[in-house]
Amino acid sequence: MKLYHFSDKSDIRIFNPRVKHNRQNMPPVVWAIDQQHEFTFYFPRDCPRIVYTRTEGISDEDDHKFFGLTDSNIVITVEVGWYKRINKTTIFRYELPVESFKLFDEFAGYYISEESINPIGIKPLDNLIERLTELNIEIRFTPNLNPLRETLLKSSIKDFGIHRFENARKL
């Protein structure tokens, strides 16, 4: 298993535990994501996006509604205002040693550690949209994520992530 942390900074020497902006009720931790789910971070740091996956248990109606015209099992939707920023962004994937991490969220592939972590490698990633399409992930662009979010939360889809939604356009 490989674990990663993504950043727009290229010079991080140590990851110290901190309280995450949207998880104020948790103790300080270092966050990592597994290799299987790393694609969910192929975006600029503050980019709002919704990621959902076709899995067993989705109703026929929701399968048609969310996946009807695609053979991809993963769809990522982003607001149109982020298209140029995604194309111009280089992010940095830090590989982290796995020993002190424990699983936090299996669906999302999140792991946490309460220890300070020294990365064991760093790799710049650009051409982010191309990287996603090479994984057979469908990328959709919409003027506003709010309607999709509301519909998704009422659906039978359980494997989804809503990232940086505080940066999405308001209704």
Buried (B, 14 or more C-beta within 10 A) or exposed (E): EBBBBBBEEEEBEEBEBEEEEEEEEEEEBBBBBBEEBBBBBBBBEEBBBBBBBBEEEBEEEBBEBBBEEBEBBBBBBBBEBBEEBBEEBEBBBBBBBBEBBEEBEEEBBBBBBEBEBEBEEBEEBEBBBEBBEEEEBBBEEBEBBBEBBEEBEEBBBEBBBBBBEEBBEEE
